[in-house]
Structure formats: C-alpha cells, structure tokens
Amino acid sequence: MMMKKQITVGDVDLKWDLETGEVLFDGGDVVFFWTTAMETFFESIRDISGMEATKLVLETTGFRQGVVVGSEFKKMKNINTSNVVDWISNTYAPAGWGKVKIVEMDEETKHFTLHIQDDWEYKMNQLKQKELEGIFVPSHYAGVFTGLFGTNFWYKIIHYQNNENPCSVVEYYPSEVTVQSNIHEMSRKQEAQKIKELERMVDDKTKMLQNLVKELSSPIIPVLEKIVVVPMIGSYDEDRSEDLIFNTLSQLPKHQAQFLLLDLTGLHKHISVHTARLIDKLGAAARMLGIETILVGVSPELAMVIVQSENSLKKFECLQSLQHGIYYALGKSGRQIV
C-alpha cells in the first residue's frame, strides 16, 4: 500500500508520509490546524495575558516566525527583489494564508506595499465577529522581509480588510523599530503603571492614616454630664492645631459642656510658643461659648514653663491631675461624686 504522496502547488512542494505521520512543506516539517483551533489558541492567550500583552505576543511571534521563513527561503531559492513578488504569492497561498501580493516595490529603498486578502487571521477573527484587527500576519511579513534582505523591516497598516475594504493594505520599510524595543517599551509602560498603582495605594493609605491620626489626636471625651476632656499629645503644627480647634468646638455643644478639661499630660515639658498660643486660643473660643477651660495634668516642670511663658495661660485654672480637674468642675457646678 502506497503511504507516500507528493504534489507541487505553485513553487511549493508538499509531501506526506502516512506511515511516519510526517508532512513536509518545501522540505520543512509542518503541522496543519483548523482556523477554529487557531482561534481557540489565540483566545486562550488573551484570557491569560490580557488584550495589550496578547497584541505584543502575537506581533513578536509573527515577526520572529517570519524571520525564520525569510532566512530559510533566502538560502533555498536565493530570493531578491527580482523574484520576491512571485515568490511571496506562490509560497503563502498554498499554505492557506490567503491571497497576498506585492503591489508596489521600490528596489532602491526596499519599500513594499502588500495587499493581504482573506488571510487565516482575518478569517479567524471573523468566526466570533469580534471585529479584531490582524496582528500576527502583518508582523509576520515584516519578519519575512527582514530574513530575506538581512535588514530590519517594520510595517504600517494603511487599512484593514473589512466590509468597505476588500483587503488589508500594509506598507513595509527598513526601520530601527524592533520587537525587542516594543517589548522593552511595554515593560516600561507596565512598570510605570505598577508604580502609579503603588503610588495610588500609598496615597490612599496615607489619607486613611491621616484621618485616623486626626481622629485619635483630637478626641473629645465626655467623662461626666457637662464635663468633657480633651487630651493634648505630642507637638502641634498649624494643620493639627486647626483640627484640634475645629473638632473640639464643633463637639462641645453636642455634649452641652460647661467645663472643658485640657489634659496636658502628653505634652510633658514640650510646650512651644505655638502650643501655648493654641491652648490660649482654644480656651478663649470655649469661653465665648460659655464654657470654662481648666488645664489639668500640669507637672511642676510644666507649671514653670507656663509661668515663664509670655502667653496668658496662667489665667486658666491649672490642676495637677485629671482627677483633680473633675472634682474641681463638679464642685463649681454644685455637684459631687457619692
């Protein structure tokens, strides 16, 4: 039983050996796939890599495969500008790549214009009517020219095949653009996107922490009826001072406060001129609301700082501990703890 078959289509020899399962296309091993199978393959890449990465993968793969084809055929058939027009059509049509033809060629500058019609990628994209544009095939021919002429070629899509255009028109020309540069460009773009995402995350976290610090650094604590405590901790810059004054004054009416106890325990000895002015300003604002301000948590060292300061903090009642302040406020309001 004869298990070997051979035919010649155009300039291409096709051979089958059914005993070994070998198929040869002009002497090279080939594998046949249905267009639907290729569509599944491409769709899987898109699902895993995303659309942008898939475009780069297909463009890079198409170009590199084209370089292999161009280099091999240059060795086999000595392709040059005198026979490339017939060769490209006679070679790719038998392989199921649709109709391709060089319609313009400048031998001096090696500029080519190709008409590509009903190639397998176009038919593949039509299967699910996704209106995707060809990537693999146009870049493949750039690789073919690169392999044939030993000069890096790139391409420009004039228009794609669609309902209005019977074929894709693509220009090819020597260029410094390479798939490697495109890969590096995408890597840099992805890196920049990652940096932006990280910066956005840091900004979001920073805002959350800032809001948390504001809440924690300016708490107002109602300890007993009409008596509230505001602990002052650390140092106060302009923004933190404004937050303290705003949060305190906006909360006092809600608690119907008559006494505001400013706990200075957390300040230790570090009362700056700015902090002293802040206390004076907050006390004066509370007094305008009919609320008496009492300074508590005043250590002997802190008392010396207050006395020596040029601010009028000594006009406020100053007590050693928060407990003393609460008892004082209760006594002034005619109440006591029993």
C-alpha positions, 0 to 999 in steps of 0.5 A: 500500500502506497503511504507516500504522496507528493504534489507541487502547488505553485513553487511549493512542494508538499509531501506526506508520509502516512506511515511516519505521520510526517508532512513536509512543506518545501522540505520543512516539517509542518503541522496543519490546524483548523482556523477554529483551533487557531482561534481557540489558541489565540483566545486562550492567550488573551484570557491569560495575558490580557488584550495589550500583552496578547497584541505584543505576543502575537506581533513578536511571534509573527515577526520572529516566525517570519524571520525564520521563513525569510532566512530559510527561503533566502538560502533555498531559492536565493530570493531578491527583489527580482523574484520576491513578488512571485515568490511571496504569492506562490509560497503563502497561498498554498499554505492557506494564508490567503491571497497576498501580493506585492503591489508596489516595490521600490528596489532602491529603498526596499519599500513594499506595499502588500495587499493581504486578502482573506488571510487565516487571521482575518478569517479567524477573527471573523468566526466570533465577529469580534471585529479584531484587527490582524496582528500576527500576519502583518508582523509576520511579513515584516519578519519575512522581509527582514530574513530575506534582505538581512535588514530590519523591516517594520510595517504600517497598516494603511487599512484593514480588510473589512466590509468597505475594504476588500483587503488589508493594505500594509506598507513595509520599510527598513526601520530601527523599530524592533520587537525587542524595543516594543517589548522593552517599551511595554515593560516600561509602560507596565512598570510605570503603571505598577508604580502609579498603582503603588503610588495610588495605594500609598496615597490612599493609605496615607489619607486613611492614616491621616484621618485616623491620626486626626481622629485619635489626636483630637478626641473629645471625651465626655467623662461626666454630664457637662464635663468633657476632656480633651487630651493634648499629645505630642507637638502641634503644627498649624494643620493639627492645631486647626483640627484640634480647634475645629473638632473640639468646638464643633463637639462641645455643644453636642455634649452641652459642656460647661467645663472643658478639661485640657489634659496636658499630660502628653505634652510633658515639658514640650510646650512651644510658643505655638502650643501655648498660643493654641491652648490660649486660643482654644480656651478663649473660643470655649469661653465665648461659648460659655464654657470654662477651660481648666488645664489639668495634668500640669507637672511642676516642670510644666507649671514653670514653663507656663509661668515663664511663658509670655502667653496668658495661660496662667489665667486658666485654672491649672490642676495637677491631675485629671482627677483633680480637674473633675472634682474641681468642675463638679464642685463649681457646678454644685455637684459631687461624686457619692 
